[in-house]
Amino acid sequence: MVELTRDHEIWIQVDEITSIIAYNLSKKYHRFAERDDIKQAMNEYAWKRKDKVNEYLMREDDIERKMGYKAFTTFMRRAGERYARKEKAKALGFELGDEYFYRIEMVENLIKVLGSEDSHLVNQVMDPDMHGVQAKRQVSEGNNLLALLADVDKAMKRLDPRTQGILKLSKERLERDYYRV
């Protein structure tokens, strides 16, 4: 393991990587975090995690170096995203723990349920075989079926009419294929 001092040339490469990532994240979180702030947060995080910089970027073999570069980029992007999400939460008055991330399969199932009169579909939204066994939680901690349906319904209403039509046609085709079997 190489000793990484402030003058080591690897920090130039780290700065280039964080510049690119910060630019992309600043576009996504433009109302909440500035590019330079995101970049600084990632550079500080890289400095604190010198072991990861060493592990990912200080490799001998070209193939290993490319894999390390990709892993380091992912590592830094996650750190920058975490910083930007914290800034967004601060600006909008919520905590990071309040965020909920949907799985694609769950959104598909929620869309099926929204326009359907088939009540049996509701049980399939939270199917443990598809989404893993769910631990018992408080309603406020997520996975509340009514809240999930309300979120997807609200998002669907914000879509433009053309996109809504495409989703409805797709849903109808899926239902037709489901009942044909």
Secondary structure, DSSP 8 states (H G I E B T S, - for coil): -----TT-THHHHHHHHHHHHHHHHHHHTTTT--HHHHHHHHHHHHHHTHHHHHHHH--SSHHHHHHHHHHHHHHHHHHHHHHHHHHHHHHHT--GGG-----HHHHHHHHHHHT---THHHHHHT-HHHH-------GGGS--HHHHHHHHHHHHHHS-HHHHHHHHHHHHHHHHHHHH-
